[in-house]
Amino acid sequence: METPGLVVQGEAASFSTALRSLLNNPQYRCNFFRGLLGPKLGPGMPSPVVLSTVPAEAFLAVLEFLYTNSVRLHRHSVLEVLTAAVEYGLEELRARARVHWRFQLCLEFVVKVMDVEMVCEALQVAVTFGLGALQERCVAFIEAHSREALRTRGFLELSAPALLPLLRSDRLCVDEAELVLAARSWARVGAAVLERPVAEVAAPVVRELRLALLAPAELSALEEQNQREPLIPVEQIVEAWKCHALRRGDATRGAPCRRRRGTLPREHHGFLDLPLK
């Protein structure tokens, strides 16, 4: 991208000069950089501004938007551009895409190029920055491609708040036994990264697993594994057994019995009071 008297080229470019030139523009729209670069820094050469958390390509896209009111987006970097737009308070860049879907800006582009490998990363961005429209699109995509999405690296790297809307969904096209395995894998990764016990990492989300949907043999196997590697609170497993013993879906209000879209039929499901949606 070229501007009068300045050429910006990748990571080696000095972005502070380009940004300071925007401060004289009456149409300048970024309070983040106004506050960062507006005050005079005294005599002599201005000190460099380091924005180490933003990749060069994403930052160039932000500069392009600030100068031209348009932006060229690419699949491999659009989430980083969206994150930068939110962090820098570029409401127009994110709000246009959210409200006016005719504009080829970040959110529309994410939805357009979304696939199984990308969707969980997009969901994390949406949850982190409160992008409700994008979160809905991501959850709907995962609901339709549940088994594939659960096997991605992006799923394993989700935060607990990002995982919760998935585990609460009735529309996941996956059986509960497979979902329990995916939750365990997710908790193991989090435990390794955070250096915390698996059960502690899983605690914010594990209650959303619907153990009463599992057959007695599956529940017994899960209970044995849980003794070796704690994941699920013992009382939650007890509640699932109580549902089997009383043969009633409303036997334990704390153990959800509602089947998901991908739940495989089991003999005891006939005793559940809450129907498949």
N, C-alpha and C positions, 0 to 999 in steps of 0.2 A: 504494500500500500504506500503510495507516494503523496506527500503534501508539499506545498511550497517551501523549499529550503530544507526539507527533511526527508530522509528515507528510513523506513522502519523495516528491518530484516531480522526476523527470528529472535533467538535468545540473546544474541550479542547486541541488540539495539538498545538505545537509551530511551525508555518509555517516558521518563519524567519530563523531558523537553517537549514531547508531543502533548502530554497532558497539560503542562503549564500554558501552552499556547491556547488551549481551550478555555482557559479562565477569562480571556478577553472576549469570548464569544457570548453575546447576550442570550443566545438560545441554548447555552450550556445547561445540561440536564442531570448532572451527577453530583449530588451533595457530598458523597463520599470523597471524591477527589478534590472537590472545592475545599473541604475541610483539611485534607491532607496537604494540598499544595498551595492553598490560598495565602496563608501568612508569609510575609517576607522573611527570608532566612538570614538577613544581614548581608554585609558586603562580601565580595568575592564570589567564587564559583558556587552554584547551588549544590547542596549535598544530594547524593543519589537516593532514589526512593526504591526500596527493595520490596517486591510483592512475590515472595518466594512460593506462596501456596497456589498460584495461578499459572498453569502451563502457558508457554509463549503463544501457542496457536489460539487458545481461548482468549488471551488478552488482546491479541491482534483483532479478533472478531469484535470484542468490546470497543476497541478504538475505531474500528470501521463503522460500527453503529453510531458512536458518538459524533463522528465527523460527517457521515453521509445519511443517517437515519435509515439505513438498510444494512443487511448483514448476510454474508454467505456462510451457510452452515454445512457441516459434514457429519456423517453418521458417527464416525469414531471420536468426535470431539464435542458433539452437541450438548451432552450432559455437563461437560466442564464449562461450556459457554453459559448454559442455563444457571449453573451454580455461581459463576462469576457475576452474572446479571443480578441475581438475588443478593449476593454479598455486597455488591457495590450500590445497591438501591436503584438499579435501572428499572423502575416500575414500568416504563413504557415498553421496554424490551420484553418483559415477562407478561405484562397485563394485556398488551395487544394480542399476544399469542393465546392468552387464556380467554379473552372476551370476544375478540374479532378474529374468528378462525380463518378469514380470508388472507390474513397476513402470513407470509412464509417465515415466521420467526420460531423461537425455540420450541415452545410446547407443541405447536402443530407439527414441526419437523420431527420431534421425538415420536409422536404418535404415528407419523407416516412411516418411519423406518423401524419401528419397534419390532423386535423378534425375541425368541426365547432367551438368547444369550444376553440381551440388553435389558430385558424388562425388569429384573430385580434391582439392577443398578438404578434404573429410572424410578422405581418405587421408593428406593431409599432417598433419592434426591427429593421426591415429592413429599415424603413424610418429614424429612429434616426441615424443609423450608415452607411447609404448610400449603403446598400446591394441590388443593383439593381436586380440581378437575383432572390433573395428571394422575393423581393417586387412584381415582376411580377407573381411569382407562387402564392403568397397570393391573389393578386387581381383576378387572374383567378379562384382561388378556391372560393372566395366570390362571383364572378359573377355567378358561377354555383350553389351556395347554399345561395343565397342572403337573403331570408326571414329568414332562420334559423340563419345566421350570425348576422343579425341586432338585434336579440333578446338576444344576449349574453352580458355578463358583459364586455368582451373584447372590443366590439364595443363601449359601452358607455364610455370606458376609453381611446379611441383613441385621439391622439392630432389632432389639425386642419390640419397640414401638412399630417398626415396619412389618414385622412378622405377625403381629396380633390381628390385623384386619384379614389376613389370609386364613389363619386358624379359626377365625370366627365365621367364616363364610360357609353357607350351605351349598354353594354352587361349585366347589372344588371338584374337579373330575379325577378324583383319586380315592382309593380305599383307605380306611382309617389305619390299617396295619402299616401301609406304606408311609402314611403321614407321620406315624409314630417314629418310624425309622429315620425319616428325614429330619424330624425335630431332634432326635438324638444326635445325628450327624452335625446339625447346626450348633447344638449345645457343646459338642466336643470341640469344634473349631473355636467357638467363643471362649471356652475354658482355657484352651491353649494360648490364645492371644492375650486374654486378660489375666491369666495365671490364677484362676479361681476354680472352685469345684464345679463339675458339670451340673449338679442339681441347683447350685446357686445361680448359674447363668440361665438355666431353664425356668427358674421360678416365676418370672413375669408372664410367661406364655403357656406353660405346661397345662394349666387348668383348662385351656381351650381344647385339649385333646379329648375326644369322645370315646372313652374306654369301654363304655357299656355296649358299643357297637361291635366289639370283638367277641368272637366265640369263646366258650370256656377254655378250650385248649390254648387258644392264642393268649388269653388273659393269664393263664398259668405260666406260659413261657415268658411273657412279659414280666410277671412277678419275679420269676427266678432271675432273669437278667437284671432286674431292678435291684435285687439283693447284691449282685456282683458289682454293678455300676449304677448307683442311685441317680435317678432322673426324675421320677414321679413321686410325689408325696404318698406315703403308705395309705393315708386316709382316702386319697382319691381312688386307689385301687380297691379299697374296701367298699367304697360307694358303688363301684361298677359291679362287684360281686353281689352286693345287696340287690341291685337291679335284676341280676340273673335269678337270685334266690326267690324273690317275691314275684318274678315274672310280670313286672309292671314298669312301664316307662317312667312313671311319675314317682317311683319308689324313693329315689334320691334326687332331690332338686339340684344338688350341686354337681351331679354327673350328667352332662347333656346326653340325651338319647336320640336327638334328631339326626336322621341320616343325611349325608351329603349327596350331591348329584352322582359322585363316583363310588359311593359305598356299595360293595359287593353284597348280594343277599346272603343272609345266614338264617338258620332255622329259628333262632330266638327273636329275630326282628318282628315276627308276627305278634309278639307280646308288647312291643313298644307302642305307646299311646300316641307319640308324635309322628306324623306321616312324613314320607319323603316329599320334599318341595321340588 
